[in-house]
Amino acid sequence: MNRRRFAVGTLASALVARGYDKNVYPETPNPTNNMIAGLQSSEMPSKEEIEELVNKTAEVVKGVQKSLQSAKRWLDSADPDLYKQDSDACNVAITTIAAIRANGRSAYALVALVSTLDDISLDCCRAEARMVVMIPTVKGDAKSTLTADLFSLTGAGKSAYDMSELLLHATLRYVSAEEEMLGYLLNKCGPK
């Protein structure tokens, strides 16, 4: 889990450092540009669709952060590293979102964001399990606070999972359209 999170964090950093929008084609007029223009697949998600998904993802990540902050005292008493790990996943998502906003969409960035949302969703489930185990040991008003924090974290984790699914479908359409264009170009323009 930590190796995967490190790899995705490194990926997010690379996105920011590189300026990873490789959807820009040369401006020189040639038959290749005309072919690319003719190949714009209706399946490829539009720039606006990706922007909307990224904006919704940012809202979901903020919701997860808020729920984690509310549940911090419970998480710290269960496992002192749990809150930090979960917060780190949110920070990786924020970095990836910033890279997509700054540099534009790419399959590379979208896959990184889907992977990070899956990590966040899994982290929320792990945190929820730790909190459920605490319920019998907590008394009085603290029990209702724990339960409210648990429900908040459950909802935030479910939102991260749902957002991951939406992004995954858009990413698969994006990759499919890119592969279609690349295959066409290789068949038409590649070595004979």
C-alpha positions as CSV (number, residue, x, y, z in Angstrom):
1,M,0.0,0.0,0.0
2,N,2.7,2.5,1.0
3,R,4.8,1.6,-2.1
4,R,1.7,2.3,-4.3
5,R,1.0,5.5,-2.6
6,F,4.7,6.6,-3.0
7,A,4.5,5.7,-6.7
8,V,1.3,7.6,-7.2
9,G,2.7,10.6,-5.2
10,T,5.9,10.5,-7.4
11,L,3.6,10.3,-10.5
12,A,1.7,13.4,-9.3
13,S,4.9,15.3,-8.7
14,A,6.1,14.3,-12.2
15,L,2.9,15.6,-13.7
16,V,3.5,19.0,-12.0
17,A,7.2,19.2,-13.0
18,R,6.7,18.1,-16.6
19,G,3.6,20.2,-17.6
20,Y,2.0,17.0,-18.8
21,D,-0.4,18.1,-21.6
22,K,0.6,16.0,-24.6
23,N,-2.6,16.6,-26.4
24,V,-1.1,19.5,-28.3
25,Y,-0.1,18.6,-31.9
26,P,2.4,20.5,-34.0
27,E,1.0,23.7,-35.6
28,T,2.6,23.0,-39.0
29,P,0.0,22.3,-41.6
30,N,0.4,18.8,-43.0
31,P,-1.8,15.9,-43.8
32,T,-1.3,14.4,-40.4
33,N,-3.0,17.4,-38.7
34,N,-6.0,17.1,-41.0
35,M,-6.3,13.4,-40.2
36,I,-6.1,14.1,-36.5
37,A,-8.8,16.7,-36.8
38,G,-11.0,14.3,-38.7
39,L,-10.5,11.6,-36.0
40,Q,-11.9,13.5,-33.1
41,S,-14.0,10.7,-31.6
42,S,-17.4,11.4,-30.2
43,E,-16.3,8.9,-27.4
44,M,-13.5,11.1,-26.2
45,P,-14.6,13.1,-23.2
46,S,-14.5,16.8,-23.9
47,K,-12.2,19.2,-22.1
48,E,-15.3,20.5,-20.3
49,E,-16.4,17.1,-19.1
50,I,-12.9,16.4,-17.7
51,E,-12.9,19.8,-16.0
52,E,-16.3,19.1,-14.4
53,L,-15.1,15.7,-13.1
54,V,-11.9,17.2,-11.8
55,N,-13.8,20.0,-10.0
56,K,-16.2,17.5,-8.5
57,T,-13.2,15.3,-7.4
58,A,-11.7,18.3,-5.7
59,E,-15.0,18.8,-3.7
60,V,-15.0,15.1,-2.8
61,V,-11.4,15.3,-1.6
62,K,-12.2,18.3,0.5
63,G,-15.2,16.4,2.0
64,V,-12.9,13.5,2.9
65,Q,-10.4,15.8,4.5
66,K,-13.1,17.4,6.6
67,S,-14.4,14.0,7.7
68,L,-10.9,12.8,8.5
69,Q,-10.3,16.0,10.6
70,S,-13.5,15.3,12.5
71,A,-12.6,11.7,13.1
72,K,-8.9,12.5,13.9
73,R,-9.1,11.9,17.6
74,W,-10.7,8.5,17.1
75,L,-8.2,7.5,14.4
76,D,-5.2,8.7,16.5
77,S,-6.4,6.5,19.4
78,A,-6.8,3.5,17.1
79,D,-3.5,3.9,15.2
80,P,-1.4,7.1,15.3
81,D,-0.2,6.7,11.7
82,L,-3.7,6.2,10.3
83,Y,-4.7,9.8,10.1
84,K,-1.4,10.8,8.5
85,Q,-1.6,8.1,5.8
86,D,-5.2,9.0,4.9
87,S,-4.3,12.7,4.8
88,D,-1.3,12.0,2.6
89,A,-3.6,10.3,0.1
90,C,-5.7,13.4,0.0
91,N,-2.6,15.6,-0.5
92,V,-1.6,13.4,-3.5
93,A,-5.1,13.8,-5.0
94,I,-4.9,17.6,-4.5
95,T,-1.4,17.7,-6.2
96,T,-2.7,15.6,-9.1
97,I,-5.8,17.8,-9.5
98,A,-3.6,20.9,-9.5
99,A,-1.5,19.3,-12.3
100,I,-4.5,18.5,-14.4
101,R,-5.8,22.1,-14.0
102,A,-2.5,23.6,-14.8
103,N,-1.4,21.3,-17.7
104,G,-4.6,19.9,-19.1
105,R,-5.9,16.4,-19.4
106,S,-3.9,13.4,-20.2
107,A,-4.5,9.7,-19.8
108,Y,-1.4,9.6,-17.5
109,A,-2.9,12.2,-15.1
110,L,-6.4,10.7,-15.2
111,V,-5.1,7.3,-14.3
112,A,-3.1,8.8,-11.4
113,L,-6.2,10.5,-10.1
114,V,-8.4,7.3,-10.3
115,S,-5.7,5.4,-8.5
116,T,-5.4,8.0,-5.8
117,L,-9.2,8.1,-5.3
118,D,-9.2,4.3,-5.0
119,D,-6.6,4.6,-2.3
120,I,-8.6,7.3,-0.5
121,S,-11.7,5.1,-0.6
122,L,-9.8,2.1,0.7
123,D,-8.2,4.3,3.5
124,C,-11.7,5.4,4.5
125,C,-12.9,1.8,4.8
126,R,-9.9,0.9,6.9
127,A,-10.5,3.9,9.2
128,E,-14.2,3.1,9.4
129,A,-13.4,-0.5,10.5
130,R,-11.2,0.9,13.3
131,M,-13.9,3.2,14.5
132,V,-16.6,0.5,14.5
133,V,-14.5,-1.6,16.8
134,M,-14.4,1.4,19.2
135,I,-18.1,1.8,19.5
136,P,-18.7,-0.7,22.3
137,T,-15.9,0.8,24.4
138,V,-17.2,4.4,24.2
139,K,-19.8,5.7,26.6
140,G,-22.2,8.7,26.8
141,D,-22.0,11.7,24.5
142,A,-18.7,10.5,23.1
143,K,-20.5,7.5,21.6
144,S,-22.9,9.8,19.6
145,T,-19.9,11.9,18.5
146,L,-18.0,8.7,17.4
147,T,-21.1,7.5,15.5
148,A,-21.6,10.9,13.7
149,D,-17.9,10.9,12.7
150,L,-18.2,7.4,11.5
151,F,-21.2,8.2,9.3
152,S,-19.5,11.2,8.0
153,L,-16.4,9.2,7.1
154,T,-18.5,6.5,5.5
155,G,-20.3,9.0,3.3
156,A,-17.0,10.6,2.3
157,G,-15.4,7.3,1.4
158,K,-18.5,6.3,-0.6
159,S,-18.2,9.6,-2.5
160,A,-14.6,9.0,-3.3
161,Y,-15.5,5.5,-4.6
162,D,-18.3,6.9,-6.7
163,M,-16.1,9.7,-8.1
164,S,-13.4,7.1,-8.9
165,E,-15.9,5.1,-10.9
166,L,-17.0,8.2,-12.9
167,L,-13.4,9.2,-13.6
168,L,-12.6,5.6,-14.6
169,H,-15.3,5.5,-17.2
170,A,-14.2,8.9,-18.7
171,T,-10.5,7.7,-18.6
172,L,-11.3,4.5,-20.4
173,R,-13.1,6.5,-23.1
174,Y,-10.2,8.9,-23.3
175,V,-7.6,6.1,-23.7
176,S,-9.8,4.3,-26.2
177,A,-10.1,7.4,-28.4
178,E,-6.4,8.0,-28.2
179,E,-5.6,4.4,-29.2
180,E,-8.0,4.7,-32.1
181,M,-6.3,7.9,-33.3
182,L,-2.9,6.4,-32.8
183,G,-3.8,3.2,-34.6
184,Y,-5.2,5.2,-37.6
185,L,-2.1,7.4,-37.8
186,L,0.2,4.4,-37.6
187,N,-1.7,2.6,-40.4
188,K,-1.8,5.7,-42.6
189,C,1.4,7.5,-41.8
190,G,3.6,4.8,-40.4
191,P,6.4,2.9,-42.2
192,K,5.2,0.7,-45.0
